[in-house]
Amino acid sequence: MQNTRLNRLTDDLISRFTGWLQNPWRRISLVILGLLFGNFLATALATSAGQEAELDVLAAALLVLLTEVISWFVYRRSDRSVKGRARSLFSEILNATKIGLSYGLFLEAFKLGS
């Protein structure tokens, strides 16, 4: 690939952005945002799927499949990687979103049960 100004600009922006993400507080804040987004997503999905009560089983199956695929993606990499090596930021945010989704669905179940 040729070293054009556009390529240099995008490489510089990507390197600055990855340098910006190396700060631990920024990583933690992005993971917390993923957790909160998962909680919001659970509330939104539970209310919209339960509106007509026709697609409850299909929505539950899709959410279980989604959480299992995310778990497979996040935890399959740790088997092959070197011990003590940190996970990527994307996998941490994805795992936090999955945890928030599961937690939000449990909260919705408790709200409906009471």
N, CA, C and O atoms as a GROMACS GRO file, in nm:
protein
  456
    1MET      N    1   0.083  -0.117   0.000
    1MET     CA    2   0.000   0.000   0.000
    1MET      C    3   0.088   0.124   0.000
    1MET      O    4   0.190   0.130   0.069
    2GLN      N    5   0.049   0.221  -0.077
    2GLN     CA    6   0.129   0.342  -0.086
    2GLN      C    7   0.115   0.426   0.040
    2GLN      O    8   0.012   0.423   0.107
    3ASN      N    9   0.218   0.499   0.070
    3ASN     CA   10   0.220   0.584   0.188
    3ASN      C   11   0.170   0.723   0.150
    3ASN      O   12   0.250   0.816   0.136
    4THR      N   13   0.040   0.736   0.134
    4THR     CA   14  -0.018   0.865   0.097
    4THR      C   15  -0.044   0.948   0.222
    4THR      O   16  -0.029   0.901   0.334
    5ARG      N   17  -0.083   1.071   0.200
    5ARG     CA   18  -0.113   1.157   0.315
    5ARG      C   19  -0.233   1.106   0.391
    5ARG      O   20  -0.239   1.115   0.514
    6LEU      N   21  -0.330   1.054   0.319
    6LEU     CA   22  -0.449   1.000   0.386
    6LEU      C   23  -0.413   0.879   0.472
    6LEU      O   24  -0.463   0.866   0.583
    7ASN      N   25  -0.327   0.791   0.421
    7ASN     CA   26  -0.283   0.676   0.500
    7ASN      C   27  -0.205   0.719   0.623
    7ASN      O   28  -0.224   0.664   0.731
    8ARG      N   29  -0.118   0.816   0.607
    8ARG     CA   30  -0.042   0.866   0.722
    8ARG      C   31  -0.134   0.930   0.825
    8ARG      O   32  -0.117   0.912   0.945
    9LEU      N   33  -0.234   1.006   0.776
    9LEU     CA   34  -0.328   1.071   0.867
    9LEU      C   35  -0.410   0.968   0.945
    9LEU      O   36  -0.425   0.980   1.066
   10THR      N   37  -0.461   0.866   0.876
   10THR     CA   38  -0.540   0.765   0.946
   10THR      C   39  -0.452   0.684   1.041
   10THR      O   40  -0.496   0.650   1.151
   11ASP      N   41  -0.330   0.652   1.002
   11ASP     CA   42  -0.239   0.580   1.093
   11ASP      C   43  -0.209   0.663   1.217
   11ASP      O   44  -0.202   0.610   1.328
   12ASP      N   45  -0.189   0.794   1.197
   12ASP     CA   46  -0.162   0.882   1.310
   12ASP      C   47  -0.283   0.892   1.403
   12ASP      O   48  -0.268   0.889   1.525
   13LEU      N   49  -0.403   0.903   1.345
   13LEU     CA   50  -0.524   0.910   1.427
   13LEU      C   51  -0.547   0.780   1.504
   13LEU      O   52  -0.586   0.783   1.621
   14ILE      N   53  -0.523   0.668   1.441
   14ILE     CA   54  -0.542   0.539   1.508
   14ILE      C   55  -0.440   0.522   1.620
   14ILE      O   56  -0.474   0.472   1.727
   15SER      N   57  -0.316   0.563   1.596
   15SER     CA   58  -0.215   0.550   1.701
   15SER      C   59  -0.243   0.644   1.818
   15SER      O   60  -0.221   0.607   1.934
   16ARG      N   61  -0.293   0.763   1.789
   16ARG     CA   62  -0.330   0.854   1.899
   16ARG      C   63  -0.448   0.800   1.978
   16ARG      O   64  -0.451   0.809   2.101
   17PHE      N   65  -0.546   0.743   1.907
   17PHE     CA   66  -0.663   0.689   1.976
   17PHE      C   67  -0.627   0.569   2.062
   17PHE      O   68  -0.675   0.557   2.174
   18THR      N   69  -0.543   0.481   2.011
   18THR     CA   70  -0.501   0.366   2.093
   18THR      C   71  -0.415   0.411   2.210
   18THR      O   72  -0.420   0.351   2.318
   19GLY      N   73  -0.335   0.517   2.192
   19GLY     CA   74  -0.260   0.572   2.304
   19GLY      C   75  -0.352   0.634   2.408
   19GLY      O   76  -0.326   0.625   2.528
   20TRP      N   77  -0.460   0.696   2.361
   20TRP     CA   78  -0.558   0.755   2.452
   20TRP      C   79  -0.627   0.646   2.532
   20TRP      O   80  -0.659   0.666   2.649
   21LEU      N   81  -0.651   0.530   2.472
   21LEU     CA   82  -0.720   0.421   2.541
   21LEU      C   83  -0.629   0.345   2.638
   21LEU      O   84  -0.679   0.263   2.714
   22GLN      N   85  -0.500   0.370   2.636
   22GLN     CA   86  -0.408   0.299   2.725
   22GLN      C   87  -0.421   0.344   2.871
   22GLN      O   88  -0.376   0.275   2.962
   23ASN      N   89  -0.481   0.460   2.891
   23ASN     CA   90  -0.502   0.509   3.027
   23ASN      C   91  -0.600   0.416   3.099
   23ASN      O   92  -0.708   0.392   3.046
   24PRO      N   93  -0.565   0.364   3.217
   24PRO     CA   94  -0.654   0.269   3.286
   24PRO      C   95  -0.789   0.327   3.323
   24PRO      O   96  -0.889   0.256   3.321
   25TRP      N   97  -0.795   0.455   3.358
   25TRP     CA   98  -0.923   0.514   3.395
   25TRP      C   99  -1.017   0.523   3.277
   25TRP      O  100  -1.138   0.507   3.292
   26ARG      N  101  -0.962   0.549   3.160
   26ARG     CA  102  -1.047   0.553   3.040
   26ARG      C  103  -1.097   0.414   3.005
   26ARG      O  104  -1.212   0.398   2.963
   27ARG      N  105  -1.013   0.314   3.022
   27ARG     CA  106  -1.056   0.176   2.996
   27ARG      C  107  -1.168   0.136   3.092
   27ARG      O  108  -1.267   0.075   3.051
   28ILE      N  109  -1.151   0.170   3.218
   28ILE     CA  110  -1.254   0.136   3.318
   28ILE      C  111  -1.384   0.208   3.287
   28ILE      O  112  -1.492   0.150   3.300
   29SER      N  113  -1.376   0.334   3.247
   29SER     CA  114  -1.498   0.409   3.218
   29SER      C  115  -1.569   0.352   3.095
   29SER      O  116  -1.692   0.348   3.092
   30LEU      N  117  -1.494   0.306   2.995
   30LEU     CA  118  -1.557   0.245   2.878
   30LEU      C  119  -1.620   0.110   2.913
   30LEU      O  120  -1.724   0.075   2.859
   31VAL      N  121  -1.558   0.036   3.003
   31VAL     CA  122  -1.616  -0.092   3.046
   31VAL      C  123  -1.743  -0.067   3.125
   31VAL      O  124  -1.841  -0.141   3.110
   32ILE      N  125  -1.744   0.034   3.210
   32ILE     CA  126  -1.865   0.068   3.286
   32ILE      C  127  -1.976   0.115   3.192
   32ILE      O  128  -2.092   0.082   3.214
   33LEU      N  129  -1.940   0.191   3.089
   33LEU     CA  130  -2.041   0.231   2.990
   33LEU      C  131  -2.098   0.109   2.918
   33LEU      O  132  -2.217   0.105   2.889
   34GLY      N  133  -2.015   0.009   2.890
   34GLY     CA  134  -2.064  -0.114   2.830
   34GLY      C  135  -2.160  -0.187   2.922
   34GLY      O  136  -2.260  -0.241   2.877
   35LEU      N  137  -2.129  -0.189   3.051
   35LEU     CA  138  -2.216  -0.252   3.150
   35LEU      C  139  -2.352  -0.182   3.155
   35LEU      O  140  -2.456  -0.248   3.156
   36LEU      N  141  -2.351  -0.050   3.158
   36LEU     CA  142  -2.475   0.026   3.162
   36LEU      C  143  -2.554   0.013   3.033
   36LEU      O  144  -2.677   0.009   3.035
   37PHE      N  145  -2.484   0.006   2.920
   37PHE     CA  146  -2.552  -0.013   2.792
   37PHE      C  147  -2.619  -0.149   2.787
   37PHE      O  148  -2.729  -0.161   2.734
   38GLY      N  149  -2.556  -0.251   2.841
   38GLY     CA  150  -2.617  -0.383   2.846
   38GLY      C  151  -2.742  -0.384   2.932
   38GLY      O  152  -2.841  -0.449   2.898
   39ASN      N  153  -2.739  -0.311   3.042
   39ASN     CA  154  -2.856  -0.300   3.129
   39ASN      C  155  -2.970  -0.228   3.056
   39ASN      O  156  -3.086  -0.270   3.063
   40PHE      N  157  -2.936  -0.122   2.987
   40PHE     CA  158  -3.038  -0.049   2.910
   40PHE      C  159  -3.094  -0.136   2.798
   40PHE      O  160  -3.215  -0.135   2.772
   41LEU      N  161  -3.007  -0.210   2.731
   41LEU     CA  162  -3.050  -0.297   2.622
   41LEU      C  163  -3.145  -0.405   2.673
   41LEU      O  164  -3.242  -0.439   2.605
   42ALA      N  165  -3.119  -0.458   2.791
   42ALA     CA  166  -3.207  -0.560   2.848
   42ALA      C  167  -3.345  -0.502   2.876
   42ALA      O  168  -3.446  -0.566   2.848
   43THR      N  169  -3.348  -0.383   2.932
   43THR     CA  170  -3.477  -0.320   2.961
   43THR      C  171  -3.554  -0.290   2.832
   43THR      O  172  -3.675  -0.312   2.825
   44ALA      N  173  -3.484  -0.240   2.732
   44ALA     CA  174  -3.549  -0.209   2.605
   44ALA      C  175  -3.600  -0.335   2.536
   44ALA      O  176  -3.710  -0.336   2.482
   45LEU      N  177  -3.520  -0.440   2.536
   45LEU     CA  178  -3.562  -0.564   2.470
   45LEU      C  179  -3.677  -0.631   2.545
   45LEU      O  180  -3.769  -0.684   2.483
   46ALA      N  181  -3.672  -0.629   2.676
   46ALA     CA  182  -3.778  -0.695   2.754
   46ALA      C  183  -3.911  -0.623   2.737
   46ALA      O  184  -4.016  -0.687   2.729
   47THR      N  185  -3.908  -0.492   2.732
   47THR     CA  186  -4.035  -0.419   2.718
   47THR      C  187  -4.089  -0.429   2.576
   47THR      O  188  -4.211  -0.439   2.557
   48SER      N  189  -4.003  -0.426   2.476
   48SER     CA  190  -4.053  -0.433   2.339
   48SER      C  191  -4.094  -0.575   2.301
   48SER      O  192  -4.191  -0.592   2.228
   49ALA      N  193  -4.024  -0.676   2.349
   49ALA     CA  194  -4.062  -0.814   2.318
   49ALA      C  195  -4.185  -0.855   2.397
   49ALA      O  196  -4.265  -0.935   2.347
   50GLY      N  197  -4.202  -0.804   2.515
   50GLY     CA  198  -4.318  -0.840   2.597
   50GLY      C  199  -4.441  -0.758   2.568
   50GLY      O  200  -4.545  -0.778   2.631
   51GLN      N  201  -4.432  -0.666   2.474
   51GLN     CA  202  -4.546  -0.579   2.442
   51GLN      C  203  -4.664  -0.660   2.391
   51GLN      O  204  -4.776  -0.643   2.439
   52GLU      N  205  -4.641  -0.746   2.294
   52GLU     CA  206  -4.750  -0.823   2.237
   52GLU      C  207  -4.752  -0.968   2.286
   52GLU      O  208  -4.850  -1.039   2.264
   53ALA      N  209  -4.647  -1.010   2.352
   53ALA     CA  210  -4.635  -1.144   2.410
   53ALA      C  211  -4.647  -1.255   2.307
   53ALA      O  212  -4.692  -1.365   2.339
   54GLU      N  213  -4.607  -1.228   2.184
   54GLU     CA  214  -4.609  -1.330   2.080
   54GLU      C  215  -4.469  -1.386   2.053
   54GLU      O  216  -4.454  -1.502   2.015
   55LEU      N  217  -4.367  -1.304   2.072
   55LEU     CA  218  -4.231  -1.344   2.038
   55LEU      C  219  -4.143  -1.364   2.161
   55LEU      O  220  -4.021  -1.350   2.152
   56ASP      N  221  -4.202  -1.395   2.274
   56ASP     CA  222  -4.125  -1.408   2.397
   56ASP      C  223  -4.024  -1.522   2.389
   56ASP      O  224  -3.908  -1.505   2.428
   57VAL      N  225  -4.066  -1.636   2.340
   57VAL     CA  226  -3.979  -1.752   2.335
   57VAL      C  227  -3.866  -1.729   2.234
   57VAL      O  228  -3.750  -1.763   2.261
   58LEU      N  229  -3.898  -1.671   2.121
   58LEU     CA  230  -3.797  -1.643   2.020
   58LEU      C  231  -3.696  -1.539   2.071
   58LEU      O  232  -3.576  -1.554   2.050
   59ALA      N  233  -3.745  -1.435   2.137
   59ALA     CA  234  -3.655  -1.332   2.191
   59ALA      C  235  -3.565  -1.391   2.300
   59ALA      O  236  -3.447  -1.357   2.306
   60ALA      N  237  -3.619  -1.477   2.384
   60ALA     CA  238  -3.537  -1.540   2.488
   60ALA      C  239  -3.431  -1.630   2.426
   60ALA      O  240  -3.316  -1.631   2.472
   61ALA      N  241  -3.467  -1.704   2.323
   61ALA     CA  242  -3.370  -1.791   2.257
   61ALA      C  243  -3.259  -1.710   2.191
   61ALA      O  244  -3.142  -1.748   2.196
   62LEU      N  245  -3.295  -1.599   2.129
   62LEU     CA  246  -3.195  -1.515   2.065
   62LEU      C  247  -3.102  -1.451   2.167
   62LEU      O  248  -2.982  -1.437   2.142
   63LEU      N  249  -3.155  -1.411   2.282
   63LEU     CA  250  -3.070  -1.351   2.385
   63LEU      C  251  -2.976  -1.454   2.446
   63LEU      O  252  -2.861  -1.422   2.476
   64VAL      N  253  -3.023  -1.576   2.465
   64VAL     CA  254  -2.935  -1.682   2.516
   64VAL      C  255  -2.827  -1.712   2.415
   64VAL      O  256  -2.710  -1.729   2.451
   65LEU      N  257  -2.863  -1.719   2.288
   65LEU     CA  258  -2.765  -1.743   2.182
   65LEU      C  259  -2.663  -1.629   2.176
   65LEU      O  260  -2.544  -1.654   2.159
   66LEU      N  261  -2.710  -1.506   2.190
   66LEU     CA  262  -2.619  -1.391   2.189
   66LEU      C  263  -2.520  -1.396   2.305
   66LEU      O  264  -2.401  -1.371   2.286
   67THR      N  265  -2.568  -1.427   2.424
   67THR     CA  266  -2.477  -1.432   2.539
   67THR      C  267  -2.378  -1.546   2.526
   67THR      O  268  -2.263  -1.532   2.567
   68GLU      N  269  -2.421  -1.658   2.471
   68GLU     CA  270  -2.329  -1.771   2.452
   68GLU      C  271  -2.224  -1.741   2.346
   68GLU      O  272  -2.108  -1.780   2.362
   69VAL      N  273  -2.262  -1.673   2.241
   69VAL     CA  274  -2.164  -1.636   2.137
   69VAL      C  275  -2.062  -1.537   2.192
   69VAL      O  276  -1.943  -1.546   2.163
   70ILE      N  277  -2.109  -1.442   2.271
   70ILE     CA  278  -2.017  -1.345   2.332
   70ILE      C  279  -1.923  -1.416   2.428
   70ILE      O  280  -1.803  -1.387   2.430
   71SER      N  281  -1.975  -1.509   2.509
   71SER     CA  282  -1.889  -1.584   2.600
   71SER      C  283  -1.786  -1.666   2.524
   71SER      O  284  -1.669  -1.672   2.563
   72TRP      N  285  -1.829  -1.729   2.416
   72TRP     CA  286  -1.736  -1.806   2.334
   72TRP      C  287  -1.627  -1.716   2.277
   72TRP      O  288  -1.509  -1.753   2.278
   73PHE      N  289  -1.665  -1.599   2.228
   73PHE     CA  290  -1.567  -1.508   2.169
   73PHE      C  291  -1.468  -1.457   2.272
   73PHE      O  292  -1.348  -1.449   2.245
   74VAL      N  293  -1.517  -1.422   2.390
   74VAL     CA  294  -1.430  -1.362   2.492
   74VAL      C  295  -1.339  -1.467   2.554
   74VAL      O  296  -1.220  -1.443   2.569
   75TYR      N  297  -1.393  -1.583   2.590
   75TYR     CA  298  -1.316  -1.679   2.668
   75TYR      C  299  -1.238  -1.780   2.583
   75TYR      O  300  -1.154  -1.852   2.638
   76ARG      N  301  -1.262  -1.788   2.454
   76ARG     CA  302  -1.182  -1.878   2.372
   76ARG      C  303  -1.042  -1.824   2.352
   76ARG      O  304  -0.948  -1.902   2.333
   77ARG      N  305  -1.026  -1.696   2.356
   77ARG     CA  306  -0.896  -1.634   2.335
   77ARG      C  307  -0.803  -1.654   2.454
   77ARG      O  308  -0.681  -1.658   2.437
   78SER      N  309  -0.858  -1.667   2.573
   78SER     CA  310  -0.773  -1.680   2.691
   78SER      C  311  -0.705  -1.816   2.697
   78SER      O  312  -0.600  -1.829   2.761
   79ASP      N  313  -0.762  -1.917   2.631
   79ASP     CA  314  -0.699  -2.049   2.631
   79ASP      C  315  -0.570  -2.048   2.550
   79ASP      O  316  -0.472  -2.113   2.588
   80ARG      N  317  -0.570  -1.976   2.440
   80ARG     CA  318  -0.454  -1.977   2.352
   80ARG      C  319  -0.353  -1.868   2.386
   80ARG      O  320  -0.237  -1.877   2.346
   81SER      N  321  -0.394  -1.768   2.460
   81SER     CA  322  -0.303  -1.657   2.488
   81SER      C  323  -0.209  -1.693   2.603
   81SER      O  324  -0.230  -1.790   2.676
   82VAL      N  325  -0.109  -1.613   2.617
   82VAL     CA  326  -0.009  -1.633   2.722
   82VAL      C  327  -0.070  -1.592   2.856
   82VAL      O  328  -0.145  -1.495   2.864
   83LYS      N  329  -0.037  -1.666   2.960
   83LYS     CA  330  -0.090  -1.635   3.094
   83LYS      C  331  -0.041  -1.497   3.137
   83LYS      O  332   0.075  -1.461   3.115
   84GLY      N  333  -0.129  -1.423   3.199
   84GLY     CA  334  -0.094  -1.291   3.248
   84GLY      C  335  -0.110  -1.181   3.145
   84GLY      O  336  -0.087  -1.064   3.175
   85ARG      N  337  -0.149  -1.217   3.024
   85ARG     CA  338  -0.166  -1.117   2.919
   85ARG      C  339  -0.307  -1.062   2.928
   85ARG      O  340  -0.403  -1.137   2.945
   86ALA      N  341  -0.320  -0.932   2.916
   86ALA     CA  342  -0.450  -0.868   2.929
   86ALA      C  343  -0.535  -0.890   2.804
   86ALA      O  344  -0.482  -0.906   2.694
   87ARG      N  345  -0.666  -0.891   2.822
   87ARG     CA  346  -0.758  -0.903   2.710
   87ARG      C  347  -0.765  -0.770   2.636
   87ARG      O  348  -0.726  -0.666   2.688
   88SER      N  349  -0.816  -0.776   2.515
   88SER     CA  350  -0.832  -0.653   2.438
   88SER      C  351  -0.948  -0.572   2.496
   88SER      O  352  -1.035  -0.625   2.564
   89LEU      N  353  -0.946  -0.445   2.468
   89LEU     CA  354  -1.049  -0.356   2.518
   89LEU      C  355  -1.185  -0.393   2.460
   89LEU      O  356  -1.286  -0.386   2.530
   90PHE      N  357  -1.188  -0.432   2.334
   90PHE     CA  358  -1.314  -0.470   2.271
   90PHE      C  359  -1.377  -0.589   2.341
   90PHE      O  360  -1.497  -0.590   2.365
   91SER      N  361  -1.297  -0.689   2.373
   91SER     CA  362  -1.354  -0.807   2.440
   91SER      C  363  -1.398  -0.774   2.582
   91SER      O  364  -1.495  -0.831   2.630
   92GLU      N  365  -1.328  -0.683   2.650
   92GLU     CA  366  -1.371  -0.642   2.784
   92GLU      C  367  -1.504  -0.569   2.779
   92GLU      O  368  -1.592  -0.592   2.862
   93ILE      N  369  -1.520  -0.479   2.682
   93ILE     CA  370  -1.645  -0.405   2.670
   93ILE      C  371  -1.759  -0.499   2.630
   93ILE      O  372  -1.871  -0.486   2.680
   94LEU      N  373  -1.731  -0.592   2.540
   94LEU     CA  374  -1.832  -0.688   2.498
   94LEU      C  375  -1.876  -0.777   2.614
   94LEU      O  376  -1.994  -0.807   2.629
   95ASN      N  377  -1.781  -0.820   2.695
   95ASN     CA  378  -1.814  -0.902   2.811
   95ASN      C  379  -1.893  -0.821   2.914
   95ASN      O  380  -1.986  -0.874   2.974
   96ALA      N  381  -1.859  -0.695   2.934
   96ALA     CA  382  -1.934  -0.611   3.027
   96ALA      C  383  -2.076  -0.587   2.977
   96ALA      O  384  -2.170  -0.581   3.056
   97THR      N  385  -2.092  -0.573   2.846
   97THR     CA  386  -2.226  -0.557   2.789
   97THR      C  387  -2.308  -0.684   2.812
   97THR      O  388  -2.427  -0.676   2.842
   98LYS      N  389  -2.246  -0.799   2.797
   98LYS     CA  390  -2.315  -0.926   2.822
   98LYS      C  391  -2.357  -0.937   2.968
   98LYS      O  392  -2.468  -0.980   2.998
   99ILE      N  393  -2.270  -0.898   3.058
   99ILE     CA  394  -2.302  -0.903   3.201
   99ILE      C  395  -2.415  -0.806   3.234
   99ILE      O  396  -2.505  -0.840   3.310
  100GLY      N  397  -2.411  -0.687   3.177
  100GLY     CA  398  -2.519  -0.590   3.197
  100GLY      C  399  -2.651  -0.640   3.140
  100GLY      O  400  -2.756  -0.616   3.198
  101LEU      N  401  -2.645  -0.708   3.026
  101LEU     CA  402  -2.766  -0.763   2.966
  101LEU      C  403  -2.827  -0.871   3.056
  101LEU      O  404  -2.948  -0.873   3.078
  102SER      N  405  -2.745  -0.959   3.107
  102SER     CA  406  -2.795  -1.065   3.196
  102SER      C  407  -2.851  -1.006   3.325
  102SER      O  408  -2.957  -1.047   3.373
  103TYR      N  409  -2.780  -0.909   3.381
  103TYR     CA  410  -2.825  -0.845   3.505
  103TYR      C  411  -2.957  -0.771   3.483
  103TYR      O  412  -3.047  -0.778   3.566
  104GLY      N  413  -2.968  -0.702   3.371
  104GLY     CA  414  -3.091  -0.629   3.340
  104GLY      C  415  -3.209  -0.722   3.321
  104GLY      O  416  -3.321  -0.690   3.361
  105LEU      N  417  -3.186  -0.838   3.260
  105LEU     CA  418  -3.295  -0.933   3.243
  105LEU      C  419  -3.338  -0.992   3.376
  105LEU      O  420  -3.457  -1.017   3.398
  106PHE      N  421  -3.242  -1.016   3.468
  106PHE     CA  422  -3.280  -1.062   3.602
  106PHE      C  423  -3.361  -0.954   3.674
  106PHE      O  424  -3.457  -0.986   3.744
  107LEU      N  425  -3.323  -0.829   3.659
  107LEU     CA  426  -3.399  -0.722   3.723
  107LEU      C  427  -3.540  -0.713   3.667
  107LEU      O  428  -3.635  -0.693   3.742
  108GLU      N  429  -3.554  -0.729   3.536
  108GLU     CA  430  -3.688  -0.726   3.477
  108GLU      C  431  -3.772  -0.843   3.527
  108GLU      O  432  -3.892  -0.828   3.551
  109ALA      N  433  -3.710  -0.958   3.543
  109ALA     CA  434  -3.783  -1.074   3.594
  109ALA      C  435  -3.829  -1.050   3.738
  109ALA      O  436  -3.940  -1.088   3.773
  110PHE      N  437  -3.744  -0.989   3.820
  110PHE     CA  438  -3.784  -0.958   3.957
  110PHE      C  439  -3.894  -0.853   3.961
  110PHE      O  440  -3.982  -0.859   4.047
  111LYS      N  441  -3.890  -0.757   3.871
  111LYS     CA  442  -3.994  -0.656   3.866
  111LYS      C  443  -4.128  -0.717   3.826
  111LYS      O  444  -4.233  -0.681   3.880
  112LEU      N  445  -4.124  -0.811   3.731
  112LEU     CA  446  -4.248  -0.874   3.689
  112LEU      C  447  -4.300  -0.972   3.794
  112LEU      O  448  -4.421  -0.994   3.803
  113GLY      N  449  -4.213  -1.029   3.872
  113GLY     CA  450  -4.255  -1.125   3.974
  113GLY      C  451  -4.314  -1.060   4.097
  113GLY      O  452  -4.387  -1.126   4.172
  114SER      N  453  -4.285  -0.935   4.119
  114SER     CA  454  -4.335  -0.871   4.242
  114SER      C  455  -4.470  -0.806   4.222
  114SER      O  456  -4.525  -0.748   4.316
   0.00000   0.00000   0.00000
